[in-house]
Amino acid sequence: MTPMPFLLSKAGVPVERIASIGSLLYVPTVLYFLWAPLVDMKLRRRTWLVLSSFVSAGLLAAAMPLVGPGHLTLFTALLFGAQTINVLVSAAQGGLMVTALTPVEQAKASGWTQAGNLGGGALGAGITLWVLERIRLPLATLATAAMTALPALAALTIKEGPPAAAAGLGDHVRKIVQELVAVLRSRRTLWGLLLLAAPVGSGAALNLLPAVASHYGVGSQGVLWVNGVAGGLVLSLGSMLATLLPGVWDRRVAYAGAGFLNALASLTLMAGDRPGVYYAGTVFYLVTTGFSYARFIALVVDVLGPGEHGASTRYSLFLAAGNLPIAYVLWLDGAGFQRFGTHGLFGVDAAGNLLVFAIVGGAWAARRYRTKML
């Protein structure tokens, strides 16, 4: 998603066409719960993870030499295919967390998962751009494919039992659906899903920080520094900090608490219009967003419920539902900026986090009080 626009622009492809391709490549990340059930069938999830990584890397390697207006349709089709297969890595990883780890280990793994997604993504993009500018395209293509595929081999070290037995494809699908229905009937799951869809921990303003930098007197170099590779590493640091929380803590409260910290970062960005405020507030926002994303994954894993047939399917479905707040909070942040400038943007962003924290914190305190009285 970072090197692709650079390559296409360098090859003379219009910006509006690059934007269309970029938006198309996001479609599999929204809809992949439709084919995620594949990961719950036949093979071990670690095997699916490795296969998905290598096949998507192969399609990526086939696409890169086709950059340019002359082969744009085939280039886009290959990248779309690579993305469609690569999202199964997420489904396999989520299913592995549920089936191969204890609840305490799941909470830790959620932080490391997001650290890999955010920090690895930022480093991978930076390394790929560096390679593309210094090495001939055939070698750069092989290097990029290797970075996509080879790390997946680590999954083979995970201890995992054989796939859940089923009479056939139809029987397996029925069992996956039965598990999903049973989980959705759980009151705990429904409350968890409501929290995942609530305006907390979305980090939506992250997408608008570069756009408002000039309002703080920050130039392009400053934006590139705090919102580029360095920003991705700060996000990763926030996710790793989440691994320090005890795994036995209530994950709903911990997620709401992460949103509260993110709200404090938004309020920091409302403290003035100086470059120092932007830099400090942005770093604070990045750290707390990475922290929130890690707690988000921990909550997703927590509400999946029992069942070995459809763990990856439920993980993909709940993850897709939990990404909804990023879209609508981003829209609300934009509306806040339109009316009240940067104060409106970050005020709206903070308000959703504070509201949910107050509701969840109040419910938790009331429950503890009732338990104590009993």
BELFENNOR-V511629 format. One record per backbone hydrogen bond with DSSP energy under -1.0 kcal/mol. CO is the residue of the C=O (numbers start at 0). NH is the residue of the N-H. E is the energy in kcal/mol with one decimal. If there is no record, write none. Layout:
CO/NH/E  CO/NH/E
This chain:
1/5/-1.0  2/6/-2.7  3/7/-2.5  4/8/-2.5  5/9/-2.1  6/10/-1.4  7/12/-2.5  8/11/-1.4  13/17/-1.9  14/18/-2.5  15/19/-1.7  16/20/-2.2  17/21/-2.5  18/22/-2.4  19/23/-2.0  20/24/-1.9  23/26/-1.2  26/29/-1.3  26/30/-2.0  27/31/-1.3  30/33/-2.4  31/35/-1.2  34/37/-1.5  35/38/-1.9  36/39/-1.2  37/40/-1.7  40/42/-2.4  43/47/-2.1  44/48/-2.4  45/49/-1.9  46/50/-2.8  47/51/-2.9  48/52/-1.9  49/53/-2.4  50/54/-2.7  51/55/-2.2  52/56/-2.0  53/57/-2.0  54/58/-2.1  55/59/-2.3  56/60/-2.5  57/61/-1.9  58/62/-1.7  59/63/-2.1  62/65/-2.0  63/66/-1.4  67/70/-1.0  70/74/-2.7  71/75/-2.5  72/76/-2.3  73/77/-2.5  74/78/-2.1  75/79/-2.7  76/80/-2.3  77/81/-2.4  78/82/-2.5  79/83/-2.5  80/84/-1.8  81/85/-2.6  82/86/-1.8  84/87/-1.5  85/88/-1.9  86/90/-1.4  87/91/-2.7  88/92/-2.5  89/93/-2.5  90/94/-2.2  91/95/-2.3  92/96/-2.1  93/97/-1.6  94/98/-2.3  95/99/-2.7  101/105/-2.4  102/106/-1.6  103/107/-1.3  104/108/-2.9  105/109/-2.0  106/110/-1.0  107/111/-1.8  108/112/-2.6  109/113/-1.9  110/114/-2.0  111/115/-2.2  112/116/-2.4  113/117/-2.9  114/118/-2.0  115/119/-1.1  116/120/-1.1  117/121/-2.0  118/122/-2.8  119/123/-2.9  120/124/-2.3  121/125/-2.3  122/126/-3.0  123/127/-2.4  124/128/-2.3  125/129/-2.1  126/130/-2.7  127/131/-2.6  128/132/-1.4  130/133/-1.1  130/134/-2.5  135/139/-2.5  136/140/-2.8  137/141/-1.8  138/142/-2.4  139/143/-2.3  140/144/-2.4  141/145/-2.3  142/146/-2.1  143/147/-1.4  144/148/-2.1  145/149/-1.9  148/151/-1.6  149/152/-1.8  150/153/-1.6  151/154/-2.1  152/155/-1.6  153/156/-1.8  154/157/-1.8  167/171/-2.5  168/172/-2.5  169/173/-2.2  170/174/-2.0  171/175/-2.2  172/176/-2.4  173/177/-2.5  174/178/-2.3  175/179/-2.1  176/180/-2.7  177/181/-2.3  178/182/-2.2  179/183/-2.4  180/184/-1.3  182/185/-1.5  185/189/-2.1  186/190/-2.2  187/191/-2.1  188/192/-2.8  189/193/-2.3  190/194/-1.9  191/195/-2.2  192/196/-1.9  197/199/-2.3  202/205/-1.7  203/206/-1.7  204/207/-1.5  204/208/-1.1  207/211/-1.3  211/214/-1.1  212/215/-1.7  212/217/-2.0  213/216/-1.4  218/222/-1.8  219/223/-2.6  220/224/-1.8  221/225/-2.3  222/226/-2.3  227/231/-1.9  228/232/-2.0  229/233/-1.9  230/234/-2.4  231/235/-2.0  232/236/-2.1  233/237/-2.1  234/238/-1.8  235/239/-2.2  236/240/-2.1  237/241/-1.0  239/242/-1.3  240/243/-1.7  241/244/-1.2  245/248/-1.4  249/253/-2.3  250/254/-2.1  251/255/-2.1  252/256/-2.6  253/257/-2.0  254/258/-1.8  255/259/-1.8  256/260/-1.9  257/261/-2.0  258/262/-2.0  259/263/-1.8  260/264/-1.5  261/265/-1.8  262/266/-2.4  263/267/-1.8  264/268/-1.6  267/270/-1.7  273/277/-1.7  274/278/-2.7  275/279/-2.4  276/280/-2.7  277/281/-2.7  278/282/-2.3  279/283/-2.3  280/284/-2.5  281/285/-2.9  282/286/-2.5  283/287/-2.3  284/288/-2.0  285/289/-2.5  286/290/-2.1  287/291/-2.3  288/292/-2.8  289/293/-1.8  290/294/-2.0  291/295/-2.1  292/296/-2.0  293/297/-2.0  294/298/-2.0  295/299/-2.4  296/300/-2.5  297/301/-1.6  298/302/-1.9  309/313/-2.6  310/314/-2.3  311/315/-2.2  312/316/-2.3  313/317/-2.9  314/318/-2.2  315/319/-2.1  316/320/-2.1  317/321/-2.3  320/323/-1.2  323/327/-1.7  324/328/-2.8  325/329/-1.4  326/330/-1.6  327/331/-2.2  328/332/-2.9  329/333/-2.1  330/334/-2.1  331/335/-2.5  332/336/-2.2  333/337/-2.1  334/338/-1.4  335/339/-2.6  336/340/-2.3  340/344/-2.1  341/345/-2.5  342/346/-1.8  343/347/-2.3  344/348/-2.1  345/349/-2.0  346/350/-2.3  347/351/-1.6  348/352/-1.0  349/353/-2.6  350/354/-2.6  351/355/-2.1  352/356/-2.3  353/357/-2.3  354/358/-2.1  355/359/-2.9  356/360/-2.8  357/361/-2.2  358/362/-2.3  359/363/-2.5  360/364/-2.5  361/365/-2.4  362/366/-2.1  363/367/-2.2  364/368/-2.1  365/369/-2.3  366/370/-2.4  367/371/-2.3  368/372/-2.3  369/373/-2.0
